[in-house]
Amino acid sequence: MTRTNAMPASPVKYRAILLFGAPGSGKGTQGKMIGCIPGFLHSSTGDIFRSLDKQSEMGQIFLRYSTRGELVPDEFTVKLWKQHMQNLVAAGKFNPATDIVVMDGIPRNVRQAELLSDTIDVVKIICLETSNLDQFVQRLKLRATKENRPDDADEQVIRNRMAVYKRETQPVLDFYPADRVARVEADQTIVRVLGDVVKVLVPLTDR
């Protein structure tokens, strides 16, 4: 009897919601609250980076860029995120067949979006927008004091991060179909922002 080699099964893409917004727009706050809803997992790239051992090679690479308000190299960022998600799947903390990952901080530019195209299926993009960037600067400086985050303490670094966001992250929106983008006013109270975000999520859970 002749044995035929079976084709390997295609990897299951993670269904994903992308959270976009300038530094201080509240992505982390909204992401954490969404992550408390069954079926959603909040994945913060910033938290993943900050959990790195600062004495390790990967930790040193992160510090080298973050202290200057610059983006960490794309390949490094995407590789680290994929490893993190694989660990969550292996630990039973994320089920690709039923859950949706809420991605906060990645992809930050078109190159990262391209590198992730074989891994995620973007079902929605929630863009937190503001007309008052100075308010976001003050939020970050306050957060730096409360959470001991040196990358948020220097106003020059903060404004550089905002410039990097405008230059490199906003074009990512054009990488995906326009009908997947939902824009939410971030100048509202946290609860009102959450209310608008939940309105975006409801149709996804219905499906």
Summary of the structure (lengths in Angstrom):
residues: 207
radius of gyration: 18.0
end to end distance: 45.3
largest distance: 73.2
contacts: 574
relative contact order: 0.20
helix: 52%
strand: 16%
